[in-house]
Amino acid sequence: IVRIFYEIQKEVPSKLMMVGEGPEKEGAEQLCEQLGIQNKVIFFGNSNEIDKILCFSDLFLLPSETESFGLAALEAMACGVPVISSNSGGLPEVNKDDFSGCLSDVGDVAKMSRDAISLLKDEHKLSQFKVNALETAKLFDIQNIISDFLKTIFVDNFFFEVCENEPWYAHGWRVADIVIRWKKVWVIWEIHPSVAKRFDVNLRIGFFEI
């Protein structure tokens, strides 16, 4: 991160904000002094106000060598901050290259620096990437994830696989949709036309708490 920022600050007036404590913090501080950029780098230590720090950020640097999912990147994107990251692990699933940010091979400091400088120098592109980052983060909203998950279990797996030869349950209804609202999972059952005609009802709705 420090070496990427070292290249950025040569081209764009900027500050680097680093959050967290860890075994690499001391080495990062020493490297900043060696490069002569210690006055341009702020070490916050541990903080419970990451969202407030991100609100003052234009880019989020995440050159991870290993990354399982990319939660840190997603948190930044949820605050409308584009991500300059490696393509390690699950990062490509979260950070969409040349859309919500930029991806590079692990260790490619030169490309990450170029990508960051290019974005910071292009105000229009940076603004669009901020919008894209936020929109991409919304895809991972808990309600969307739960809804897709439940639909996969109830509709795709259970209904279409188990009952593919018998499209209607024996009781004359099937799961039509699942909606997440007000911390409840609303399951909408579609009533078979023959049953609906008899009881003058087309849909049946039920819910359970989440």
Summary of the structure (lengths in Angstrom):
residues: 210
radius of gyration: 24.1
end to end distance: 39.4
largest distance: 82.2
contacts: 613
relative contact order: 0.09
helix: 47%
strand: 21%
